[in-house]
Amino acid sequence: MTVDDPHRVVPSRVTGSPSNRTPGDLLFHPVALAALVLVILNDRVLKVRYPSAFTGKLSDFVGLVYFPLFVVATLEALRWLLRRRPWQLGPRSVVAISVTVGLAFTLIKLWSPAAVFYRARLGVLLWPAYAVGDLLQGRGLPGIRVVGLVQDTTDLIALPALLLAVWVAKRVMVDSADHP
């Protein structure tokens, strides 16, 4: 099916049937929503009130489930906004993104220069959120913060969580193709 309007239903790359997918829909899967709620609850409440190895590992597990889905959804949304055809990423892209996230996570946990780079760059990415929060509280613009990170090799036990992210993405892609 060839259509000039990139916002219309297009053939799914999974089965060839029309897809009901929309950009960002991966983030509305119950597993993705649960991971997002857990990472926020854990980072904002549990780690503060009950710091432990459990809360540290919980962040790693749910972060590795959510982040690849977030990257895929963001790339799909950008492709949709730029009117690229097709805007949907396929299962191979999901696997490639998950592997890349896993390699980056491993590098950050095992190699200090990668951890330093991550802390600084994440601080830059989070600056707009900090700026809005500080401005709303009347504090003025903040400087760029270095993000905290515990470089713990035992965190690598969370890497299998990436498989759940791949499963969710493939599930959403296949389910949307099956229900036009």
Secondary structure, 3 states (H helix, E strand, C coil): CCCCCCCCCCECCCCCCECCCCCCHHHHCHHHHHHHHHHHHHHHHHHHHCCCHHHHHHHHHHHHHHHHHHHHHHHHHHHHHCCCCCCCCCHHHHHHHHHHHHHHHHHHHHCHHHHHHHHHHHHHHHHHHHHHHHHHCCCCCCCCCCCCCCCCHHHHHHCCHHHHHHHHHHHHHHHHHHCC
